[in-house]
Amino acid sequence: MQLTAEKKQELFSKHGFAKKKTDTGSPESQIAMFTTRINDLTQHLKGHKKDFSTQQGLIKLVGQRKRLLNYLQRTNITRYRSILSELELRK
């Protein structure tokens, strides 16, 4: 599933990550978008277990999100902790 512009704006306003309505470049916004796509692909793979191209795409998305989280942890720990609690990524 593709994220439409309306879904992106709803996602950003719901969590309050974006500084502007069109802010898609901040690490928090990208992590939120990746998390939404990861959840969608996970639901898809539960029903289609042999869809290996989707599985490969999911693994790549998880890696990208991990790299962004590592960057945010190195640069600004308070923003890192806030996004973890907001998106409920880790315990």
C-alpha positions as CSV (number, residue, x, y, z in Angstrom):
1,M,0.0,0.0,0.0
2,Q,1.2,3.4,-0.9
3,L,1.0,6.3,1.6
4,T,-1.1,9.0,0.1
5,A,-0.6,12.7,0.8
6,E,-3.6,12.7,3.1
7,K,-2.4,9.7,5.1
8,K,1.0,11.3,5.5
9,Q,-0.5,14.6,6.7
10,E,-2.7,12.7,9.1
11,L,0.2,10.7,10.4
12,F,2.3,13.8,11.0
13,S,-0.5,15.7,12.7
14,K,-1.4,12.7,14.8
15,H,2.1,12.4,16.3
16,G,3.2,16.0,15.9
17,F,6.6,15.2,14.3
18,A,6.5,17.5,11.4
19,K,7.4,21.2,11.8
20,K,5.3,21.9,8.7
21,K,2.6,20.0,7.0
22,T,4.9,19.1,4.1
23,D,7.9,18.1,6.3
24,T,8.8,14.6,5.1
25,G,12.6,15.0,5.4
26,S,13.0,15.0,9.2
27,P,14.1,11.7,10.7
28,E,11.0,11.5,12.9
29,S,8.7,11.8,9.9
30,Q,10.7,9.2,7.9
31,I,10.6,6.8,10.8
32,A,6.9,7.2,11.2
33,M,6.3,6.6,7.5
34,F,8.6,3.5,7.5
35,T,6.8,2.2,10.6
36,T,3.4,2.5,8.9
37,R,4.7,0.8,5.8
38,I,6.3,-2.0,7.8
39,N,3.1,-2.6,9.7
40,D,1.2,-2.8,6.3
41,L,3.7,-5.2,4.8
42,T,3.7,-7.4,7.9
43,Q,-0.1,-7.7,7.7
44,H,0.2,-8.6,4.0
45,L,2.8,-11.2,4.6
46,K,0.6,-12.9,7.3
47,G,-1.8,-13.8,4.5
48,H,0.7,-14.3,1.7
49,K,3.6,-16.3,3.2
50,K,5.4,-17.1,-0.1
51,D,5.6,-13.5,-1.3
52,F,9.3,-13.3,-1.2
53,S,9.7,-10.0,-3.0
54,T,7.5,-8.3,-0.4
55,Q,9.5,-10.0,2.3
56,Q,12.8,-8.6,0.9
57,G,11.3,-5.1,0.7
58,L,10.2,-5.4,4.3
59,I,13.7,-6.4,5.4
60,K,15.1,-3.4,3.5
61,L,12.6,-1.0,5.2
62,V,13.4,-2.4,8.6
63,G,17.1,-1.8,7.9
64,Q,16.5,1.8,6.8
65,R,14.4,2.5,9.9
66,K,17.2,1.1,12.1
67,R,19.8,3.3,10.4
68,L,17.6,6.4,11.0
69,L,17.0,5.4,14.6
70,N,20.8,5.0,15.1
71,Y,21.4,8.4,13.6
72,L,18.8,10.0,15.8
73,Q,20.3,8.3,18.8
74,R,23.7,9.6,18.1
75,T,22.6,13.2,17.3
76,N,19.7,13.9,19.6
77,I,18.9,11.5,22.4
78,T,15.7,13.3,23.6
79,R,14.1,13.2,20.1
80,Y,15.1,9.5,19.9
81,R,13.4,8.7,23.1
82,S,10.3,10.7,22.3
83,I,9.9,8.9,19.0
84,L,10.4,5.5,20.6
85,S,7.7,6.2,23.1
86,E,5.4,7.8,20.6
87,L,5.5,5.0,18.1
88,E,5.9,2.2,20.7
89,L,8.9,0.7,18.9
90,R,10.9,-0.8,21.8
91,K,10.2,-1.7,25.3
